[in-house]
Amino acid sequence: LKPFVENEFKIPFTILQSSTTYVDFFTRNIIRGEKKGKVRGYPIPGMCGINRDCKIPPIRQHWKSQGGDAIQYVGIAHDEPKRLARLQQGRISLLDKYKVNECDAFKLCERYDLISPCYNISKRNGCWFCMNCQDREWAHMLFNHSDLFEKLIALEEKFPVRYRDYLTRTETAKQLKERIKYHGSQISIFEL
C-alpha cells in the first residue's frame, strides 16, 4: 500500500510502530480492580486490549505531532453503519463519502493488487494471535508458522498465574494445538 499511495497519489505514507508489544500486554501486571497484581495474560475476545494499548497510542501520538488538527482517514465501508456511527471528530471514511460498500472496496483493492495474502485464509486481517481467529486460521498458523504457535504456548508456560487463562474462549494454546493437530490428521470418507 505504501508504494501505491506514494507513487500514484504523491501522498507521504508513514508507517507507525508501537512501543508496546503483544508480549508487553500479555506480561503486564494489572494495576487496579479485583485482579490487581495478576499478570494480564491473553486479551479478552471481543474486547481486545491490544487495539487500545498497542495500535491506538502511536496513531494518537502521530496525530498530535501533526498539530492535532490532521484528518484521519479510516477504511470503514458505506455498508458498515454501526462502525460509521462510532467515528469520532477528525476521522473520515472516504468509502462512506463515495458510497463504496465492502464488496466494492475489496474489488477495487484486487484491481490494484492491494489484497493482503492474509485474505487467502481469513475473512479479516488481524493480529497473528487474535482471540477471534477461526479454526482454519489457527490451523494455518500451526501448520505454516509453528514458531508463532509455540510462542503462545511458551507464554502460557512462563506465566501460569494470570487473569485470563484461555487463548480462545474455552481453550489454552496447548489445548487448541492438540485439537487442531488431531483434526488435521483426520481423513475424510472421500479419501478412503
Order of alpha helices (4+ residues) and beta strands (2+ residues): alpha-alpha-beta-alpha-beta-alpha-beta-alpha-alpha-alpha-alpha-beta-alpha
